[in-house]
Amino acid sequence: MRTAMTRHHVAWRGDIVARRFRMIGIIAVAASAVGCAGRLPDYDPPDSVTYLDAQNWRPEQREWFYHTSQGTKVMPYAWFLALEQPRASWPGPAPRFATPEHLARFGFIPSAPSSVNPDGLPVGFARDAFGINEGTDEPEAIVGMTCAACHTGQVEYGRRAIRIDGGPSMADTGAFQEQVGLALFWTFESQPRFARFAERVLRADGQPDTPDARNRLHGRLELALDAGRTERGLAEKRRLYPVEEGFGRLDALGRGGNFVFGTLTGNHGNLAVADAPVSYPPLWDAPWFDWVQYNGSILQPMSRNVAEAMGVRSLVKLVGPPEQLHRSSVRIQNLYDMERQLAGRAPGGGLRSPPWQEQILGSIDRAAAERGRAHFQRLCSGCHVPWDPAAIGTAAIPPRVTMVALDKIETDPRAARNFAERRAVLPGGEEVPAAEGLRRVTSNVINAWYDANNVPEQGSWTDARGVVRPGRHEMNGGRPNEWRAPLAYRARPLNGVWATAPYLHNGSVPSLYQMLLPADQRDRAFYVGSRQFDPKHVGFATTAFNGGFRFDTSIPGNSNRGHEFRDAPLGNGVIGPELTDQQRWEIIEYLKTL
């Protein structure tokens, strides 16, 4: 029966496959993706991992954050587990794509199997079930990425690792997406590989393994590839992403805007060049700040989280019948619960910044740190105000995070300028600034969920599990949904800054030591992707290594200029006089104490 079924499948698809992939120039696509695979580093697991109780999360809270869905979709869950790596294998199968060792090469942190992560997927991956992408309410198990994929860090010193909850990830999501696409193509194109894939998927889904079932699966795989090829083709034709992001960076506002305004609406005229990658920011204390994002563009916590979920491919109906508009896969309740866990009931009661680990990274010179504190107070505290939970009132009166104008700080301006200058045509035909468009879209998605669940403005309501929940006002963080696009970057408090390398909003300065140098003395190029920590200069190792990503600061969007201590008039990127080397080391010792 298997032989007859295979012959039937090959006859049905063979000519179509050959014609289609000759037409799209598959050789060029495969060569590009193979090159990407070649630059991934090998995975070398540490001997031990230290979790920081001082960050104020219990193990069950940490595990929940790592693997709770925000409503995004990578692909059907059974597909992900069945997929093989896009490498030659003869005569047997290639290793599975979703093995922890393989996914760790993209920078994802391995995570043990548990009740919320039964298949042992890495930190930042979650199983969920919804069917909105097929235009039906019939659910399908899917795998998606969580907040933790980009906001969980790890610092390694020798063979010992320190987990940084809420810290910047080292994930290379661009390489991951390329390799997923290539793995799907190889599965579609290779009959033996597809046969293995189909057998695994149909068995996992409890479906009979018949020729018709395989043909339907092959058709779905073709639709997924067609959608991916359309997006990739438009991106290459218009050079939408000319700056390679590499490990630990993403042009979140640019790519998210293209997905929301272009892909979800089907209006390719809304696509814009996204050439301003930014580092993943740390999350501790963020729920208590007033405006968030590097350009201080979003006020409301719920809107921020919904925009983030949409930007990493939650499914939203922005066109279609009125009764379906603004239906989404976004897990509003989960986003609220995540925000509460991050924030705690009061400032300082949620996730806290990680303290310097003297027993692993070396002791702090307290006398030098005290001298560094004086330097910091004189030179830095006007922008980087201290984090003082006791001085904060309520979420409705959050602490102000200083915004510094581009012409003063002179760091790479593209992230702020791109967002300020971007416009989009909404489905009704109105053209608006991107900030206003995202405000409307997020408001509509949030309110559609509230309406569907009968959530009152104030007071409480009871969810489907019988749990009493707060009303809209509290779920929104007590703030209106306001967006803006200033030509400025924020200067957040620096508690925990030691664990957030590389530095500046675009990750263009590898260490705290280099942040204190004039720009022309900073590394013009360095390598990222290693978690090996340099406790002296406070940053990750930057020398070339197999699979490392070469960060070239000469590329627009990657500039390491600005925020300089240099003997020149203040302004135009100069924020203070040039420091002596002793002063630099003293400031670094002080920053370790924050």
TORVEX-297126 format. One record per residue (C-alpha): residue number from 1; chain; x, y, z. Coordinates in Angstrom, 1 decimal. Each point is the difference from the previous one (the first is absolute). Layout:
BEGIN
nr, kette, u, v, w
NUM, A, X, Y, Z
...
END
This chain:
BEGIN
nr, kette, u, v, w
1, A, 0.0, 0.0, 0.0
2, A, 2.8, 2.4, 0.8
3, A, 1.6, -0.5, -3.4
4, A, -3.3, 0.6, -1.8
5, A, -0.7, 3.0, 2.1
6, A, 3.5, 1.4, -0.7
7, A, -0.4, -0.5, -3.8
8, A, -3.4, 1.7, 0.1
9, A, 1.5, 3.0, 1.9
10, A, 3.0, 0.4, -2.3
11, A, -2.2, -0.2, -3.1
12, A, -2.3, 2.6, 1.4
13, A, 2.7, 2.5, 1.0
14, A, 3.1, -0.8, -2.0
15, A, -0.5, 2.2, -3.0
16, A, -1.4, 2.9, 2.0
17, A, 3.0, -0.1, 2.4
18, A, 2.6, 0.0, -2.8
19, A, -1.6, 2.9, -1.9
20, A, -0.6, 2.1, 3.0
21, A, 3.4, -0.1, 1.5
22, A, 1.8, 0.5, -3.4
23, A, -2.1, 3.2, -0.3
24, A, 1.0, 1.5, 3.3
25, A, 3.7, -0.6, -0.3
26, A, 0.3, -2.4, 2.8
27, A, 3.8, -0.4, -0.4
28, A, 0.5, 3.6, 1.0
29, A, -2.3, -0.4, 3.0
30, A, 1.6, -3.2, 1.2
31, A, 3.5, 1.4, -0.4
32, A, -1.0, 3.1, 2.1
33, A, -1.5, -2.2, 2.8
34, A, 2.9, -2.4, 0.0
35, A, 2.3, 2.9, 0.5
36, A, -2.0, 1.1, 3.0
37, A, 0.2, -3.5, 1.4
38, A, 3.8, 0.0, -0.4
39, A, 0.4, 3.1, 2.2
40, A, -1.9, -1.4, 3.0
41, A, 2.3, -0.8, 3.0
42, A, 0.2, -3.4, 1.5
43, A, -1.8, -0.5, 3.3
44, A, 2.2, -0.5, 3.0
45, A, -2.2, -0.3, 3.1
46, A, 1.3, 1.3, 3.3
47, A, 0.6, -2.3, 2.9
48, A, -2.4, 1.8, 2.4
49, A, -2.6, 2.8, -0.1
50, A, -0.5, 2.3, 3.0
51, A, -3.5, 1.5, 0.3
52, A, -0.3, 3.2, 1.9
53, A, -2.4, -0.1, 2.9
54, A, 0.8, 3.7, 0.4
55, A, -2.0, 0.7, -3.1
56, A, -3.1, -0.9, 2.0
57, A, -1.5, -2.7, -2.2
58, A, -0.9, -3.5, 1.3
59, A, 0.9, -2.9, -2.2
60, A, -3.6, -0.6, -1.0
61, A, -0.4, 3.7, -1.0
62, A, 3.1, -0.2, -2.1
63, A, -1.1, -3.2, -1.8
64, A, -3.5, 1.5, -0.6
65, A, 1.6, 3.1, -1.6
66, A, 2.3, -2.1, -2.2
67, A, -2.8, -2.1, -1.5
68, A, -3.3, 1.9, 0.1
69, A, -1.5, 1.0, -3.3
70, A, -0.6, 3.6, -1.0
71, A, -1.9, -1.2, -3.1
72, A, 2.7, -0.1, -2.7
73, A, 0.3, -2.7, -2.7
74, A, 3.2, -1.5, -1.5
75, A, -1.7, -3.0, -1.4
76, A, -2.2, -3.0, 1.0
77, A, 1.5, -1.7, 3.1
78, A, 0.1, -3.4, -1.6
79, A, 1.9, 1.4, -3.0
80, A, 2.7, 1.6, 2.2
81, A, 0.6, -3.3, 1.9
82, A, 0.0, -2.0, -3.3
83, A, 2.2, 2.3, -2.0
84, A, 3.6, -1.1, -0.9
85, A, 3.0, 2.3, -0.2
86, A, 0.7, 1.3, -3.5
87, A, 3.1, -2.0, -0.6
88, A, 0.9, -2.8, -2.3
89, A, -0.7, -3.5, 1.5
90, A, 0.5, -3.2, -1.8
91, A, -1.4, -2.6, 0.3
92, A, -1.8, 0.7, 3.3
93, A, -1.7, 3.1, 1.4
94, A, 1.7, 3.2, 1.1
95, A, -0.2, 1.0, 3.6
96, A, -3.1, 1.7, 1.2
97, A, -0.2, 3.8, -0.2
98, A, -1.4, 0.4, 3.5
99, A, 2.8, -1.7, 1.9
100, A, 1.3, 2.2, 2.9
101, A, 3.5, -0.2, -1.4
102, A, -1.0, 1.3, -3.4
103, A, -2.2, 2.8, 1.2
104, A, 2.7, 1.0, 2.5
105, A, 2.2, 0.9, -3.1
106, A, -2.5, 2.8, -0.7
107, A, 0.5, 1.4, 3.5
108, A, -3.1, -1.6, 1.6
109, A, 0.6, -1.2, 3.5
110, A, -0.8, -3.7, 0.6
111, A, -2.8, -0.7, 2.5
112, A, -0.8, -3.4, 1.6
113, A, -3.3, -1.8, -0.6
114, A, -2.7, 1.0, 2.5
115, A, -3.8, 0.2, 0.4
116, A, 0.0, 3.3, -2.0
117, A, 2.7, -1.2, -2.4
118, A, -0.6, -3.7, -0.6
119, A, 2.3, -0.3, -3.0
120, A, 2.9, 1.8, 1.4
121, A, 0.0, 3.0, -2.4
122, A, 2.4, 2.9, 0.8
123, A, -0.8, 3.0, 2.1
124, A, -2.4, 2.2, -2.0
125, A, -2.0, -2.7, -1.8
126, A, -3.6, -0.9, 0.9
127, A, -2.7, -2.4, -1.1
128, A, -3.4, 1.5, -0.6
129, A, -3.1, -0.7, -2.0
130, A, -2.1, 2.2, -2.4
131, A, -1.2, -0.1, -3.5
132, A, -0.5, 3.6, -1.1
133, A, 2.6, -0.3, -2.8
134, A, -2.2, -2.5, -1.8
135, A, -3.1, 2.2, 0.4
136, A, -1.6, -2.4, 2.3
137, A, -0.6, -0.4, 3.7
138, A, 1.2, -3.6, 0.0
139, A, 3.2, 0.0, 2.1
140, A, 3.3, -1.4, -1.0
141, A, 3.1, -0.5, 2.2
142, A, 2.6, 2.5, -1.0
143, A, 3.5, 1.1, 1.2
144, A, 0.7, 3.6, 0.6
145, A, 2.6, 2.3, 1.5
146, A, -0.5, 1.6, 3.4
147, A, 1.3, 3.2, 1.6
148, A, 2.8, -2.1, 1.6
149, A, 1.5, -0.9, -3.4
150, A, 1.4, 3.6, -0.3
151, A, 0.0, 1.0, 3.7
152, A, 1.9, -2.8, 1.8
153, A, 3.8, 0.3, 0.2
154, A, 2.9, -2.2, 1.1
155, A, 3.5, 1.1, 0.9
156, A, 2.7, -2.7, 0.0
157, A, 3.4, 0.2, 1.7
158, A, 2.2, -3.0, -0.8
159, A, -2.3, -3.0, 0.5
160, A, -2.5, 1.7, 2.3
161, A, -3.1, 1.8, -1.1
162, A, -2.2, 2.7, 1.6
163, A, -3.6, 0.2, -1.1
164, A, -1.2, 3.6, -0.4
165, A, -3.8, 0.0, 0.1
166, A, -1.4, 2.9, -2.0
167, A, 3.4, 0.6, -1.5
168, A, 0.9, 0.4, -3.7
169, A, 0.0, -3.2, -1.9
170, A, 2.8, -1.1, -2.4
171, A, -2.5, -1.5, -2.5
172, A, 0.5, 0.4, -3.7
173, A, -3.6, 0.0, -1.2
174, A, 0.9, 0.8, -3.6
175, A, 2.2, -3.1, -0.3
176, A, -2.7, -2.0, 1.7
177, A, -2.7, 1.1, -2.5
178, A, 2.3, -0.7, -3.0
179, A, 0.8, -3.5, 1.2
180, A, -3.7, -0.7, 0.7
181, A, -0.9, 1.0, -3.5
182, A, 2.7, -2.1, -1.5
183, A, -1.0, -3.0, 2.1
184, A, -3.6, 0.3, -1.2
185, A, 1.2, 0.3, -3.6
186, A, 2.2, -3.1, 0.3
187, A, -3.0, -1.9, 1.5
188, A, -2.3, 1.1, -2.8
189, A, 2.5, -0.8, -2.8
190, A, 1.4, -3.3, 1.2
191, A, -2.4, -2.9, -0.2
192, A, 1.8, -2.2, 2.6
193, A, 0.3, 2.9, 2.4
194, A, -3.7, 0.9, -0.5
195, A, -1.0, -3.6, 0.6
196, A, 1.8, 0.0, 3.4
197, A, -1.5, 3.4, 0.8
198, A, -3.5, -1.0, -1.0
199, A, 0.1, -3.2, 2.0
200, A, 1.1, 1.9, 3.2
201, A, -2.5, 2.8, -0.4
202, A, -3.0, -2.2, -0.8
203, A, 0.8, -2.3, 2.9
204, A, 0.4, 3.0, 2.4
205, A, -3.3, 1.4, -1.2
206, A, -1.8, -3.3, 0.3
207, A, -0.9, -0.1, -3.7
208, A, 0.0, -3.0, -2.2
209, A, 3.1, -0.3, -2.2
210, A, -1.7, -0.1, -3.4
211, A, 0.9, 1.4, -3.5
212, A, -2.7, 2.7, 0.4
213, A, 1.3, 1.0, 3.4
214, A, 3.5, 0.3, -1.4
215, A, -1.1, 2.0, -3.0
216, A, -1.9, 2.4, 2.3
217, A, 3.1, 0.4, 2.2
218, A, 2.1, 0.6, -3.1
219, A, -2.4, 2.6, -1.2
220, A, 0.1, 1.9, 3.4
221, A, 3.8, -0.2, -0.1
222, A, -0.1, 1.6, -3.5
223, A, -2.2, 2.8, 1.2
224, A, 2.4, 0.7, 2.8
225, A, 2.9, 0.1, -2.3
226, A, -1.9, 2.2, -2.5
227, A, -0.7, 2.6, 2.8
228, A, 3.6, -0.1, 1.1
229, A, 1.3, 0.4, -3.5
230, A, -2.3, 3.0, -0.6
231, A, 1.3, 1.7, 3.1
232, A, 3.6, -0.8, -0.8
233, A, -0.3, 1.0, -3.6
234, A, -1.4, 3.4, 0.9
235, A, 2.7, 0.5, 2.6
236, A, 2.7, -0.8, -2.5
237, A, -1.5, 2.0, -2.8
238, A, -0.4, 3.1, 2.1
239, A, 3.1, -0.6, 2.2
240, A, -2.2, 0.4, 3.1
241, A, 2.6, -1.4, 2.4
242, A, 3.4, 1.2, -1.2
243, A, 1.6, -0.2, 3.5
244, A, 0.6, -3.5, 1.2
245, A, -1.0, -0.2, 3.7
246, A, 2.0, -3.0, 1.2
247, A, -0.1, -1.2, 3.6
248, A, -1.9, 2.0, 2.6
249, A, -1.6, 2.6, -2.3
250, A, -3.2, 0.6, -1.9
251, A, -1.5, 3.0, -1.8
252, A, -3.2, -0.6, 2.0
253, A, -1.9, 3.1, -0.9
254, A, 1.0, -0.2, -3.7
255, A, -0.7, -3.7, -0.5
256, A, -3.1, 0.2, 2.2
257, A, -1.3, 2.9, -2.0
258, A, 0.5, -1.9, -3.2
259, A, -1.9, -3.0, 1.3
260, A, -2.9, 2.0, 1.4
261, A, -0.4, 2.6, -2.7
262, A, 1.2, -2.1, -3.0
263, A, -0.5, -3.8, 0.6
264, A, -3.1, 0.1, 2.1
265, A, -1.8, 2.6, -2.2
266, A, 1.3, -1.4, -3.3
267, A, 1.1, 3.6, -0.9
268, A, 3.6, -0.4, -1.2
269, A, 0.2, 3.8, -0.5
270, A, 0.2, 0.2, 3.8
271, A, 3.3, -1.9, 0.1
272, A, 3.0, 2.2, 1.0
273, A, 3.7, -0.5, 0.3
274, A, 1.0, -1.2, 3.5
275, A, 3.6, 0.7, 0.4
276, A, 0.3, 0.9, 3.7
277, A, 0.5, -3.2, 2.1
278, A, -0.1, 0.5, 3.7
279, A, 1.2, -2.2, 2.9
280, A, -2.6, -1.8, 2.0
281, A, -0.5, 2.2, 3.1
282, A, -0.2, -1.3, 3.6
283, A, -3.4, -0.2, 1.5
284, A, 0.5, 0.6, 3.7
285, A, -1.8, 3.1, 1.3
286, A, -1.4, 0.7, -3.5
287, A, -3.6, -0.3, 1.1
288, A, 0.5, 2.9, 2.3
289, A, 1.6, 2.4, -2.5
290, A, -2.2, 2.6, -1.8
291, A, 1.0, -0.4, -3.7
292, A, 1.6, -3.2, -1.2
293, A, 1.9, -1.1, -3.1
294, A, 3.4, 1.5, -0.9
295, A, -1.7, 3.0, -1.6
296, A, -2.5, 0.4, 2.9
297, A, -2.9, -0.6, -2.3
298, A, -2.6, -1.9, 2.0
299, A, -1.8, 0.9, 3.3
300, A, -2.4, -2.8, 0.7
301, A, 1.3, -3.4, 1.2
302, A, -2.7, -2.0, -1.7
303, A, 0.4, 1.7, -3.3
304, A, 3.8, -0.5, 0.2
305, A, -0.4, -3.7, 0.6
306, A, -2.6, -0.5, -2.7
307, A, 2.1, 1.9, -2.5
308, A, 3.0, -2.3, 0.9
309, A, -2.2, -3.1, -0.5
310, A, -1.2, 1.3, -3.4
311, A, 3.5, 0.9, -1.0
312, A, 1.2, -3.6, 0.5
313, A, -2.9, -1.4, -2.1
314, A, -3.1, -0.3, 2.0
315, A, -3.0, -0.4, -2.3
316, A, -2.4, 2.9, -0.4
317, A, -2.9, 0.6, -2.3
318, A, 0.5, 3.5, -1.4
319, A, -2.1, -0.5, -3.1
320, A, -3.1, -2.1, -0.8
321, A, -3.5, -0.2, 1.2
322, A, -0.9, 2.5, 2.8
323, A, -0.9, -2.7, 2.4
324, A, 3.6, -1.4, -0.2
325, A, 1.9, 3.2, 0.1
326, A, 2.6, 0.3, 2.8
327, A, -0.5, -3.6, 1.0
328, A, 3.5, -1.2, 1.0
329, A, 2.1, -2.8, 1.5
330, A, 1.5, 2.5, 2.5
331, A, -0.3, -1.4, 3.5
332, A, -1.1, 3.1, 1.8
333, A, -0.5, -1.7, 3.3
334, A, 3.5, -1.5, -0.1
335, A, 1.5, 3.3, -0.9
336, A, -1.6, 1.6, 3.0
337, A, 1.2, -2.8, 2.3
338, A, 3.5, 0.3, -1.4
339, A, 0.0, 3.8, 0.6
340, A, -1.2, -0.5, 3.6
341, A, 2.7, -2.6, 0.7
342, A, 2.6, 2.4, -1.4
343, A, -1.3, 3.0, 1.9
344, A, -1.1, -1.5, 3.3
345, A, -2.6, 1.7, 2.2
346, A, 2.3, 2.9, 0.6
347, A, 3.3, 1.4, -1.4
348, A, 2.7, -2.5, 0.9
349, A, -2.4, -2.7, 0.7
350, A, 0.3, -1.8, -3.4
351, A, 3.0, -0.9, -2.1
352, A, 3.1, 1.7, 1.4
353, A, 3.3, 0.8, -1.7
354, A, 2.8, -2.6, 0.4
355, A, 2.7, 0.8, 2.5
356, A, 3.6, -0.4, -1.0
357, A, 1.1, -3.6, 0.9
358, A, 3.3, 0.5, 1.9
359, A, 0.4, -3.7, 0.7
360, A, 0.1, -0.8, -3.7
361, A, 1.1, 3.3, -1.7
362, A, 2.4, 1.3, 2.6
363, A, -0.4, 2.5, 2.9
364, A, -0.7, 3.7, -0.4
365, A, 2.6, 2.5, 1.1
366, A, -2.2, 1.9, 2.4
367, A, 2.4, 2.9, 0.5
368, A, 0.3, 0.5, -3.8
369, A, -3.8, -0.4, -0.3
370, A, -0.5, 2.9, 2.5
371, A, 2.3, 2.2, -2.0
372, A, -2.0, -1.1, -3.1
373, A, -3.2, 0.9, 1.6
374, A, 1.2, 3.6, 0.3
375, A, 1.0, 0.1, -3.7
376, A, -3.4, -1.5, -0.9
377, A, -2.0, 2.6, 2.1
378, A, 1.9, 2.8, -1.7
379, A, -0.1, -1.3, -3.6
380, A, -2.8, -2.5, -0.5
381, A, -2.8, 0.4, 2.5
382, A, -1.7, 2.9, -1.8
383, A, -1.2, -2.5, -2.6
384, A, 0.3, -3.4, 1.7
385, A, -2.1, 0.7, 3.1
386, A, 0.3, -2.6, 2.7
387, A, -2.6, -2.8, 0.4
388, A, -1.7, 0.7, 3.3
389, A, -3.2, -2.0, 0.5
390, A, -0.8, 1.8, 3.3
391, A, -0.3, 3.3, -2.0
392, A, -2.6, -1.3, -2.4
393, A, -3.7, 0.8, 0.6
394, A, -2.3, -2.2, -2.2
395, A, -0.1, -1.4, -3.5
396, A, -2.1, 3.0, -1.0
397, A, 2.9, 2.3, 1.1
398, A, 3.0, -2.0, -1.2
399, A, 3.6, 1.2, 0.3
400, A, 1.2, 2.0, -3.0
401, A, 2.7, -1.5, -2.1
402, A, 2.2, 2.7, -1.4
403, A, -0.3, 0.5, -3.8
404, A, 3.1, 1.4, -1.7
405, A, -0.3, 1.7, -3.3
406, A, 1.9, -1.4, -3.0
407, A, 1.9, 3.2, -0.7
408, A, 1.3, -0.2, 3.6
409, A, 0.8, -3.7, 0.3
410, A, 1.1, -0.5, -3.7
411, A, -0.4, -3.8, 0.2
412, A, -1.2, -1.8, -3.2
413, A, -3.2, 1.9, -0.8
414, A, -1.7, -2.5, -2.3
415, A, -2.2, -1.9, 2.5
416, A, -1.6, 3.3, 1.2
417, A, -0.1, 1.7, -3.4
418, A, -1.5, -3.1, -1.8
419, A, -2.9, -0.2, 2.4
420, A, -0.6, 3.8, 0.1
421, A, 0.0, 0.2, -3.8
422, A, -2.0, -3.2, -0.8
423, A, -3.6, 0.3, -1.2
424, A, -2.5, -2.7, -0.8
425, A, -3.3, -0.3, -1.9
426, A, -2.6, -1.7, 2.2
427, A, -2.6, -2.5, -1.5
428, A, -2.6, 2.8, -0.3
429, A, 2.4, 2.0, -2.2
430, A, 1.1, 2.7, 2.5
431, A, 3.7, 0.7, 0.2
432, A, 1.4, 0.6, 3.4
433, A, 3.3, 0.2, 1.8
434, A, 1.2, -3.5, 1.1
435, A, -0.4, 0.9, 3.7
436, A, -3.6, 0.9, -0.5
437, A, -0.6, -3.1, -2.1
438, A, 1.4, -2.3, 2.6
439, A, -2.0, 1.8, 2.7
440, A, -3.2, -0.7, -1.9
441, A, 0.8, -3.6, -0.9
442, A, 1.1, -0.9, 3.6
443, A, -3.1, 1.8, 1.5
444, A, -2.3, -1.9, -2.4
445, A, 1.6, -3.4, 0.8
446, A, -0.1, 0.6, 3.7
447, A, -3.6, 1.3, 0.1
448, A, -1.2, -2.8, -2.3
449, A, 1.3, -2.5, 2.6
450, A, -1.5, 2.0, 2.9
451, A, -3.4, 0.1, -1.8
452, A, 0.1, -3.7, -0.8
453, A, 0.7, -0.8, 3.6
454, A, -2.4, 2.6, 1.5
455, A, 2.8, 1.7, 1.9
456, A, -1.4, 3.1, 1.8
457, A, 1.9, 3.3, 0.1
458, A, 0.3, -0.1, 3.8
459, A, -0.7, -2.7, 2.6
460, A, 0.6, -3.6, -0.8
461, A, -1.2, -2.9, -2.2
462, A, 0.2, -3.8, 0.1
463, A, 1.9, -1.9, -2.7
464, A, -0.9, -3.4, -1.5
465, A, 1.9, -1.8, 2.8
466, A, -1.9, 1.8, 2.7
467, A, 2.9, 2.3, 0.9
468, A, -1.0, 3.5, 1.0
469, A, 1.9, 2.5, -2.1
470, A, 0.4, 3.9, 0.0
471, A, -1.7, 2.3, -2.4
472, A, 1.4, 1.8, -3.1
473, A, 1.4, 2.9, 1.9
474, A, 2.3, -2.1, 2.2
475, A, 0.9, -2.4, -2.8
476, A, 1.1, 3.0, -2.0
477, A, 2.3, 1.0, 2.8
478, A, -2.1, 3.0, 0.9
479, A, 1.2, 1.9, -3.0
480, A, -1.5, 1.1, -3.3
481, A, 1.3, -1.5, -3.3
482, A, 2.2, 2.8, -1.2
483, A, 2.8, -0.3, -2.6
484, A, 2.6, 2.6, -1.1
485, A, 3.1, 0.2, -2.1
486, A, 2.6, 2.3, 1.5
487, A, 3.4, 0.6, -1.6
488, A, 1.7, -1.1, 3.2
489, A, 1.2, -3.1, 1.9
490, A, -0.7, -0.8, 3.6
491, A, 2.6, -0.2, 2.8
492, A, -1.3, -2.6, 2.4
493, A, 1.3, -0.6, 3.5
494, A, 3.2, -2.2, -0.1
495, A, -0.8, -2.6, 2.7
496, A, 1.1, -3.3, -1.4
497, A, 1.8, 1.7, -2.9
498, A, 2.9, -2.4, 0.4
499, A, -2.1, -2.9, -1.4
500, A, -1.3, 1.9, -3.1
501, A, 2.9, 0.1, -2.5
502, A, 0.5, 1.0, -2.8
503, A, -0.8, 3.6, 0.6
504, A, -1.8, 3.0, -1.6
505, A, -3.5, -0.6, -1.4
506, A, 1.4, -1.8, -3.1
507, A, 2.6, -2.2, 1.9
508, A, 2.9, 1.7, -1.8
509, A, 2.3, 0.4, 3.1
510, A, 1.2, -3.4, 1.4
511, A, 0.9, 1.0, 3.6
512, A, -0.5, 2.5, 2.7
513, A, 3.7, 1.0, -0.2
514, A, -0.5, 0.9, -3.7
515, A, -3.1, 2.0, 0.9
516, A, 2.3, 2.3, 2.0
517, A, 2.5, 0.5, -2.9
518, A, -0.2, 2.6, -2.8
519, A, -1.8, -1.5, -3.0
520, A, 3.1, -0.1, -2.2
521, A, 1.7, -2.3, 2.6
522, A, -2.8, -2.6, 0.0
523, A, 0.1, -3.2, -2.0
524, A, -1.1, 0.6, -3.5
525, A, -0.8, -3.6, -0.5
526, A, -0.4, -2.9, 2.5
527, A, -1.7, -3.4, 0.3
528, A, -3.2, -0.8, 1.8
529, A, -1.6, -3.3, 0.8
530, A, 2.2, -1.2, 2.9
531, A, -1.3, 0.0, 3.5
532, A, 3.4, -0.1, 1.5
533, A, 0.3, 3.0, 2.3
534, A, 2.8, 2.5, 0.5
535, A, -0.4, 1.1, 3.7
536, A, 2.8, 2.6, -0.3
537, A, -1.4, 2.0, -2.9
538, A, -3.6, -1.1, 0.7
539, A, -1.2, -1.5, -3.3
540, A, 0.1, -3.2, -2.0
541, A, 3.1, -1.4, -1.8
542, A, 0.4, 1.8, -3.4
543, A, 2.8, -1.9, -1.7
544, A, -0.7, -2.0, -3.2
545, A, -1.4, -3.5, 0.5
546, A, -1.5, -2.6, -2.2
547, A, -3.6, 0.9, -0.7
548, A, 0.2, 3.5, 1.6
549, A, -1.7, 3.0, -1.5
550, A, 2.3, 2.8, -1.1
551, A, -1.6, 3.3, 1.1
552, A, 1.2, 2.8, -2.3
553, A, -0.6, 3.4, 1.4
554, A, 0.7, 1.7, -3.3
555, A, -3.4, -1.1, -1.3
556, A, -2.8, 2.6, 0.4
557, A, -2.2, -1.2, 2.8
558, A, 3.0, -1.5, 1.7
559, A, 1.8, 3.2, 1.0
560, A, 1.9, 0.0, 3.3
561, A, 0.3, 3.8, 0.0
562, A, -1.4, 2.3, 2.7
563, A, -0.4, -0.2, 3.8
564, A, 3.7, 1.1, 0.2
565, A, 2.2, 1.2, 2.8
566, A, 2.4, 2.2, -2.0
567, A, 1.7, 3.3, 0.3
568, A, -2.3, 2.0, -2.1
569, A, -3.0, 2.3, 0.4
570, A, -3.1, -1.8, 1.4
571, A, -2.6, -1.0, -2.5
572, A, 0.3, -1.7, -3.3
573, A, 0.6, -3.3, 1.7
574, A, 2.4, 1.3, 2.7
575, A, -1.5, -0.5, 3.5
576, A, 3.1, 0.7, 2.1
577, A, 3.7, 0.6, 0.1
578, A, 2.5, -2.8, -0.9
579, A, 0.6, -2.3, 3.0
580, A, 3.3, -1.3, 1.3
581, A, 0.4, -3.7, -0.1
582, A, -0.2, -0.1, 3.8
583, A, -3.3, 1.8, -0.1
584, A, -1.4, -2.5, -2.5
585, A, 0.9, -3.0, 2.1
586, A, -1.5, 1.7, 3.1
587, A, -3.3, 0.7, -1.8
588, A, -0.1, -3.6, -1.1
589, A, 0.5, -1.2, 3.5
590, A, -2.9, 2.2, 1.1
591, A, -2.3, -1.2, -2.8
592, A, 0.6, -3.6, 1.2
593, A, -1.6, 1.0, 3.3
594, A, -3.3, 1.2, -1.6
END
